[in-house]
Amino acid sequence: MSSQRTEVVYGLHAVRTLLARDPQRVVCVYLQHGRHDARADEIERLAHAAGRALERVDAKQLQARLGQAAVHQGVVAEVAPLAPWSEADLLEAVTRTPDALLLALDGVQDPHNLGACLRTADACGVLALIVPRDRAASLNATARKVAAGAAESTPVVTVTNLARTLGLLKGAGLWIVGADAAGAQPAHEIDLTGGRVLVMGAEGAGLRQLTRRHCDWLARLPSLGTVESLNVSVATGMLLYEALRQRAARG
């Protein structure tokens, strides 16, 4: 392993995306012995083309690098960390993007949900994803794997106080829309064009009361079944695509 501070990215799609978009961050790629299918060969080609180190190792060595029970798909990359955005960086970016669409997760605990939300955020053109520092999932190797490369293109902003950050974003001219199964308005009736922050609550608990108080609207998603609420990553996708639909219709 390299002596410099590094992070681990694993999975075929996540590693390929990193090599294609930002190869200079890659310190070394570890490919499983005997893996010579088309996707593994493409990763090897991209690594060599970018002048990145590549080693062939056995499956046990790959798993040892992860330090957890993860499905690595025969490839692990050791990478230099992506420069994080601070709260100040976020506010500066918002001033340059008046119609910015942001996503905030209010205490989502499961890194699989974090990764899935990040992947959808990337697909929907979200400027940045905001998460609280405490009592929430962090952008670890599992979240990166589920995000399938989105962690390398959509900034994740970790903030000390989510309510304070929402207040600052409101002061910068953005409107805050919280997702709530008992929300006063269906999502399609709320204007999701222009500068907006979509806020999703934690698994089970939903939005915290302090977070609710910063919301300009509480939006509910359509549900015709008997379940009380949707998985947070599914609900995130539905709300983001409603925002995308409205923005496309506006032109």
CORDA-V175426 format. One record per backbone hydrogen bond with DSSP energy under -0.5 kcal/mol. CO is the residue of the C=O (numbers start at 0). NH is the residue of the N-H. If there is no record, write none. Layout:
BEGIN
CO,NH
CO,NH
END
This chain:
BEGIN
6,78
8,76
10,14
11,15
12,16
13,17
14,18
15,19
16,20
17,21
21,24
22,25
24,79
26,52
27,77
28,30
28,54
29,75
30,56
31,34
33,35
36,40
37,41
38,42
39,43
40,44
41,45
42,46
43,47
44,48
45,49
46,51
47,50
52,28
54,30
54,56
56,32
57,61
58,62
59,63
60,64
61,65
62,65
62,66
62,67
67,69
69,71
71,10
71,74
73,31
74,10
75,29
76,8
76,78
77,26
77,27
78,6
84,157
85,89
86,90
87,91
88,92
89,93
90,94
91,95
92,96
93,96
96,99
99,101
99,195
100,126
100,127
101,197
102,129
103,105
103,199
104,106
104,131
105,201
107,136
108,110
109,113
110,114
111,115
112,116
113,117
114,118
115,119
116,120
117,121
118,122
119,123
120,125
121,124
126,154
127,102
128,156
129,104
130,158
137,139
139,143
140,144
141,145
142,146
143,147
143,148
144,147
146,149
148,151
149,152
149,153
152,154
154,128
154,156
155,84
155,157
156,130
156,158
158,132
160,164
161,165
162,166
163,167
164,168
165,169
166,170
167,171
168,173
169,172
174,196
175,177
175,215
175,216
176,198
177,179
177,218
179,182
184,219
185,188
186,189
189,191
194,174
195,101
196,176
196,198
197,103
197,199
198,178
199,105
201,205
202,204
205,201
207,211
208,212
210,213
211,214
216,177
216,218
217,184
218,179
219,186
230,234
231,235
232,236
233,237
234,238
235,239
236,240
237,241
238,242
239,243
240,244
241,245
242,246
243,247
244,248
245,249
246,250
END
